[in-house]
Amino acid sequence: MAPDASDALAVRQKVQQFLTAARTGNLDLLKNVAAQLDDGRGIAKAVADIKDANKRGALHFAAREGQTEVCKFLVEDLKLDVDTKDEDGDTPLLHAARQGHTATAKYLIEHGANPSIPSDLGATPLHHSAGIGNIELLRYLLSKGVEVDSESDAGTPLIWAAGHAQPDALKVLLEHHANPNSETEDNITPLLSAVAAGSLACLESLVQAGANVNVIAGGATPLHIAADNGSPEILKCLLKAGADPNVTDEDGQKPIQVAATRGNLAAVEILFPVTSKVQAIPEWTIDGILRYMQSETNKQMEEMRNPRELIDTEGTAVPKKDLPEVSPEAKRRAAEAKSRGDEAFRRREYRMAVDAYTQAIDLDPTNATLLSNRSLCWVRLGQPEHALTDAKACRALRPDWSKACYREGAALRLLQRFDEAANSFYEGVMLDPDNKELVSAFREAVEAGRKFHGTDEKKS
């Protein structure tokens, strides 16, 4: 091995050793390796430049593992920037709060860390404290003047507490006048999150605080979500608080129909006395509703197994026989447009990538990969409805492609439609049982239905 290559390897090993020492709290080793890494600019500057592939430095690792003594050395002796950010925009304080390291978090704040700095997704230490139910840190952060209703991509701290079934944290936030009707861009509220998480305690506190029990998000009300999840206690609580059992969702169904589709007898029995008759159901009895909805579900599943139509890029049904023939020249030009889209995607210029993929789709509407790629771009642009339309079109073109199932699940997950997302991921797993990404996504979607979170996607 050439001397320069050998030297480079030695440096990489020392860098790894240094970061490991920060993570494990081995302060003596940390100081020793730091001195060895001094390139003549001084230890502080050398240490500040040491990052892993995610731009996390020693202070991030020490904070994440609650190694307060290491943090003291890095902050007080080496004067490192206490608010340095990693690739996700996370500060050391965010790492400490996420893992529930209260003492470390307090130390960082007392030594200049700004408790209001959010990550790139808008989450602050207050969000994480609420999500894990760290009451001590939650109160401390609020005492420092952190905004109680600070927004993130997944909503306010109150939504996090409700979605993670943390009733004590939720009560603290309400005591500090958190808005019980705060909403995300997708109209998710704390009450919807509490219902999705199956937390009766959170729901009762929110109802008492004046939360709207008839809010609609993703075309569904809290009562629809409760009917889908099947919790009798939550259904009764919502009805007592004034939830309307006769509001229909985006599919035109009342909560009782949702419960019957799931075969949830207890929920149907609770909703039956307060629900007005649905004319399409011939026998308006508990057993009649269950039989009819199960029959309709079976019909829909049969149609999915034997699709008679495809979906075009605008979401409109198109008979298979009407799909155009694509000439070799059109395919060639579509491939060129796809190449431009791929390059724009790599540069994270997602809007430009969408334009290029759209040109390619116009030239070759039979290419499912183009729809898959554009669906992912829409996800990255925060446009889940467009992402879902493309994913459905992709699945119609290639119903046996597990990647299409993944795209559909990812879009549904972003829309907070976790049960549907889990179903899409599960269908993908059935097509490709060895696909660990799909298996993991399925499990996460099921868990998110209770705890309200998400994952990232990968490009075709």
Secondary structure, DSSP 8 states (H G I E B T S, - for coil): --HHHHHHHHHHHHHHHHHHHHHHT-HHHHHHHHHHH--SS-HHHHHHT---TT---HHHHHHHTT-HHHHHIIIIIS---TT---TTS--HHHHHHHTT-HHHHHHHHHTT--TT---TTS--HHHHHHHHT-HHHHHHHHHTT--TT---TT--HHHHHHHTT-HHHHHHHHHTT--TT---TT---HHHHHHHHT-HHHHHHHHHTT--TT--BTTB-HHHHHHHHT-HHHHHHHHHTT--TT---TTS--HHHHHHHTT-HHHHHHHGGGS---TT-SS-SHHHHHHHHHHHHHHHHHHHHS--EEE-TTS-EEEGGG-----HHHHHHHHHHHHHHHHHHHTT-HHHHHHHHHHHHHH-TT-HHHHHHHHHHHHHTT-HHHHHHHHHHHHHH-TT-HHHHHHHHHHHHHTT-HHHHHHHHHHHHHH-TT-HHHHHHHHHHHHHHHH---------
